[in-house]
Amino acid sequence: MSTPAIQRNFRLISYGILLLALVFAVIKYQRPATIQQIEGHAQGTTYHVSWWSDNPVSTDVIVQEFNDTLANIDVELSTYREDSYISRFNRSTDTRWQAASADFIALIEIAKAIHHKTGGCYDPTIGPLFNLWGFQKDSFHLPSPSAIAAVKAQVGIDKLLIDPAGQRIRKTLPGLQVDLSSMGEGYSISKLAKVLERHHIAHYLVEFGGDMKIRGHKPDGKKWRIAIDRPDQQSAQRQPYSILTIEDENGVTLDTSGTYRHHFDENGQRYSHILDPRTGAPVNHALVSASVFGQDPRVSDAWATAMLCLGPDEGQKIATAEQLEVFFITQHQDGFQNAKSDALQHSKRVIFEP
């Protein structure tokens, strides 16, 4: 075969290979990535994670890192483990400085900031009041005003000092106890989301105990859709109250707190497990659910609890002052009513379906 013929055949083969490569590229482009799903149990609740990536990532690797992450959270923050950091800190009556992790101190900083902005309505040291009313062991009773006053003197996030630079904390009251479960789900979500992002996964929905963080979109380009649960104490099944679409692909967090799952009735009066640290007693207003949209699930989780303490009126005022995106659901004799904070009404990050 002559040299020109060889060169011509070589070009034909090269063109053929290039054509095949283009065909495979088009096929790959037309075939959306598959959504991967992971679910499990942790911290007394369930979690569900949906994610996808154009680059191959081992699901087994993600699962292992999730398990390690949740185990580390449990060792640090679980009040049900005697050997956890927080349990040992609560048992200690030492008022000297003690070492603490950067994550633990960051949670306390968030708590202190929201405590200040709510005039003391948010406070993760109210565990003793929770126990006084019998919510810890479902042994409910009405404590006397003197008993409430005595326990109130033993609580207060202002009695916990932090030294971020030195990574240490100190209680000024020997019996002070801290419970960060009001930020626990948000904290766990933030950690699981970081696992995904370390693997360059930019499209996911992380749900933990009903709270969630959503980023990116689905493989076909459609937006993620989520629901806010109906605060129905008569049903054990979760039912949607509102459906919405996540428009902001940079990341939206949703944290919801409600008064409708844990309560007791006495002498015709209903007492919620949501306590107001300022009074030492359960809240007494019509707000039964508050959903806070944000960017940091730890912060929006704490704000959701704070809103339930504040109630619909005071909550709306603070949401306006802090430019918080909050969805309020109140309960009345004729059913549920909802309202949006000013920031949520003008938000383009989420769209509520009619």
N, C-alpha and C positions, 0 to 999 in steps of 0.2 A: 504494500500500500504506500502511495506517495505521501510525502510530508504534508502537502496541503490537505489531502484527504484525512490524514490522522488529526490534523489541527481542527478540521471541520467537525469530525466526529467527537473530538474532545469538547468543542464548544457546545455541541448538541447535548452531550451528557451533562455538562455543567448547567445548561439551561434547564434540563430536565430535573436535576437535583434542586435547583433554585425554585422551580415551579412546585415541586413536591413540598418544599419547605414552606412556601407561601400558602399552599393548600392546608397543611397541618396548622399553620399559624391562624388561618381563618377559622378552621374548625375549633381550635382552642379558644379563640376569641368569642365564637358564637356559643360556646358551652360554658355557662356560668359556673363558678366554683360552688361546691356543695357546702351548705351550712352544717357545721359540726356542733354537736350538743353534748353537754356534760351536766350531770346532776348528782346531788349528794345530800347528806345530812351533816349538819354542824351547828353547834351552839343552840341546840334544842329546836332547830327549824330546818327548812330545806333550802337548797339553792339550785338554780338552773342557769346555765351559761350557753349562749348561742354565739358562734363566731365563724368567720370565714376569712380566707387569705388566698391571694393569688400564688403565694410562695408556699410550698409544702411545709407543714409543721406537724410534728408527731403529736397526736392526741394523747398518747400514753405519757409523753413528756409533760404536757400541760397538766394532766390529771395528777401526776406525781408532784409537780410544783404546787398545785392547788392544795393537795393534802399536807405538804410540808408547811405551807403558808398558814393554813388554818390551824395546824397543830401548834405553831409558834404563837398565834394569837391566843389560843386556848391557855397555853402555859403562862402568858402574861396577864390576860384580862378576865379569865373565868372566875367568877365568884363561887362557883360550884366545886372548884378544885382547891383543896387545902394547901397544895404545894404551888399554886400560881403566885405570881409576883404580887398581884393586887390583894389576894387573900392574906398573904404574909404581912403586907403593909397594913392592912386593916386590923390584924390581930396585934400588931406591935403598938405599944404605948410610948415608944421612943419619940421624943420631939426634936431629936438632932437630925441633921441633914442625912438623907439616904440617897444612894445612887438610883437613877431611873433612866430608862431608854429614851432616846430622842422622840420616838413615836408616842410614848406615854406622856411625855411633857407636852408634845404638840396637842394631844387631846385635852389636856388640862388647860392649855392656853385657849383653845376654842371654847371650852366650858366657861372659863372666866370671862371671856369677851361677851358671850351671849348672856351670862348671868348679869353682867353690868348693863347690857342694852335692854334687858327685860325687867330691870328693877328688882332682880332676885327671884323672878318667876321660874328660871331654869337653874337647877342646882343638883349635880350628881352625888351629893353627899346626904340625900334625904332617906337613905335606906332605913335608918332607925324609925323614922316616921312611918314608912311603909310597913315595917314590922309591927308598929304600935297599933295600926288599924287592922292588922291580921291578914294583909294581902300576901305576905310571903308564904304562909302555910295554909291559906284559905280558911283561916280561923277568925272570921270577922267579928268585930265588936266596936261599939262606940266609946272611945276613950274620953276621959274627963278633960275639961279645959286645963286643969293643973298638970295632968299627965302630958298633954300636948305641949304645954309651955316648957316642961322639964326636958322633953326630948328635943324641942326646937333649939334649946341652948347648946345641944351637942352636935348641931349640924351647921354647915355653912362653908361654901367653897372658898370664902375669903380666909378661912382658917388653914388653908393649904397653900404654902409658899413654894415657888418654883425658881430654879436657877438654871435657865437654859444653857448658858455658857458652860457651867460646871456639870451639866446633866445630873442634877440632883433635885430632890423635893424634900419638904419638911412640913409636918403637921404641927400647928401651935396648940392644938387641943389633943391630949393623949388618946381619947376615945374616938377621934374622927374616923369615919369610914367613907370610902369612895366606891361608887358603882358606875362604870362607864357604859353600861348596857344600852343607854339611850343613844349612844353613838356607835354601838358595837356592830350593827349591821352595815352602817355606812362605812365604818372602818374596814370591815371585811371586804366590802365591795371595792373599796379603793385599792386594797392589796391584790385582789384577784385581777382587777383591771390592769394593774402594773405588771402582773405576770404575763398577760396577753401582749401588752405593749412592748415588753422586753423581747418578745419574739416577732416584733414588727407587725402585729395584728392590729389593724386600724378599724375593723368593722366588727362590732360585738354588742351583745346585750347581756349584762350581768345582773341577775336577779337574786336577791338574798333576803328571805323572809318577807317578800312582798316589796321591798325597796329595790332600786335598780340604778344602773348607769348604762346609758345607750350612746353608742358612737358609730359614725359612718352610716352605711346603708346596707341593704340586702344585695346579694350577688347580682340580681337582675336590675339593680339600680333603684328599686323602689325603697321608700322610706320605711323605717321601723314603725310599727303601730303597737301601742300599749294601752292598758286600761287602769283606771282608778277604781278600786273595789267599792261596792255598795256597802255602807256601814250597817248591815242587817244583822242584828243580834239574834234573830229568830232562826237564821239559817247557818248550818255548819259549813256549807259550800260557799266558796268565793264566787260572787256574781259581779259583773261589771256595772259601774254606775255611770262612767263616762269613758269614751274611747277617744284617743288622740293620736296624732301623728307627730313624730319627732322630725322637725325640719332642720335643726342645727346639727350638722354632722361633726362638729368639733367636740361634742360630748355634752350630754344633758343628764343630770341626776334627778331622781324622783324618790322622795322619802315621805311615807305616810304614817301618821300616828292616829289612833282612834281610842275612844272611851268605851266602846260598845262591847268589848270582849271580856273584860274583867271588872266585875262590880258586885255589889250586894245590896239588898233592900232591907230596910229596918224602919218599922213604924210608918210605912207608906212612903218613905224617902229613899231614893236611889243614891248610892255612894260609889263614885268611880274610883278606879285605881290611880287616876291622874291626880296627884296631890299638888297643892299650891304651897311651896316652901314658906311663903310669906305668912300664911295662916296656919299651916300645919294640918290642914283638912282637905278633903277631896274638893275638886272644883265643882261649881254649881252654875252651869250655864248650858246653853243649847248646842254648843259646838261638839259634834261627835266624831269628826274626821278633819284632819288638816294635812294637805299634801304640799310639800315644798319642792320646787324645781330649783336646781342650782348647778354648780360645776364641781364642787367638792362634796362627795356623799357624806363625809363625816360632819360637815357643817350643816347641810340640809337636813340630816337626820336629827341633829340637836335642835335645829329650829322647828322641826315638825313637833317634837315633844313640847318645846316652849310655847308654840301656838296653842296647843291644847290646854296649857295652864292659863294662858292669857285670855282665851275666849274670843268670840267673833269680833267684838267691838274693839277691845284693846289690841287684839291681834292685827286687825286691819290698820290701826294707827301705826303700830310698830313696823308692819310690813311696808307701809308707805314710806316711813322715815328711812328704812334700811333698803328700800327698793327690792324687796323680796317678791318672788313669783310664788304666790300661795293660792291654793284652791280650798275653800272652806265649805264644809257640809254641816248644816245645822238640822236638828230634828225638832219637829213640832207635832201637834196633835193631828194635823192633816197630812203629815208626811215629811219628806226631806226637802230642804231648800239649799241651793248652793250660791256661792259668791266668789268672785275673783278679786285678788288684790289689784291695785292700779298697775303694778309692773307686769302682772300676768295678762291683764286686759290688753296691754299694748305690746306684749311679747310676740316676736315672730319666730321664737325658738320652737314652740309647740303649737299645734293647731288642734282645737277641740272639734270633733265631728258633731254635726247637728243631731 
